[in-house]
Amino acid sequence: MQYYYPVLQCPASAGLSKSCETYFAEIDSFVSAVPAAQQAMLKQQYDASKQQLSALPEAAQEQACSQATEQLKQAKAAMGK
């Protein structure tokens, strides 16, 4: 089974908004719960996503990360986590 989370394409820069910090805390927990064989791939995607999101204006980060957090919650519920 593969797990995906939204990855946005944009140049790198700034920091993360409050909702993005929450989202990435949830992703940290999620990644640590998947089998070790999949963790490296997820970590690579996670790092790229974090860098890309940090380049967005705060309002765009809030919207993207709020949606991503909700999608992650739904994915976890579907997996029984």
N, C-alpha and C positions, 0 to 999 in steps of 0.2 A: 504494500500500500504506500502511495506517495502522498505527502502533505504539501499543500501550497498555501502561500499567503501573498497578498498583493505586493507587487514590486513596481515602483514608479520609475520612469526614466527621466532624469533631470541632473544637472550638474551639481557637484558637491560644494558645500560651504557650511554655514551657521550651526545652530544647536537645535534641540528638539523641544517641541511644545509639551505641555502637561499631558495631553491625551496620547501623544507619541511615547512619552516616557512610560505611561501605563501600558500601552500596547506592547512595547518591547519587554517590559517586565513579564507580561503574559506569555510572550513568545519565548523568553528565557525558560520559563516554567515548562512550556510545551515541548521545547527542544530537548530538555533534560529528561523528559518522560518517554521519548521515542527510542526505538532500538539504536544501539551504538552505530550500527552500519549506516543509518540514515542521518545521524547527527551532523556529520561533516558537511553533507550537501545542504542541509537546512541552515547550518551555521554560516556557510558561504552566502546563501541567499539572504539570510538575516542581516549580515554585515553590509551587503550591497544595498538592501532596502533601507537600512538605517542611514547610510551615507546619502542616498538619494532623497529621502524624506527631509533630512536636515537642511537641504538646499531650498526647500519650499518656504514661502512666507508662512508666518504662524497660523493665519486663518486657514490656509490650504492644508497645513499639517493637521490642524484640529479636525477638519472635515475628513481627510483621508484616514487618519488614525482612529477616529471614532468609528468609521465604517469598518475598518480592518479589525478592530477589537470585537465588534459585533459579529463579523464573519467568523472570527476565530472561536468565539463562544459557541456559535452554531456548529462549527466543525467538531469542537470538543464534545458537545452534547450528542452529536451523531455517532461519535466514537465511544460514547459512554464514559467520558472522563469528566 
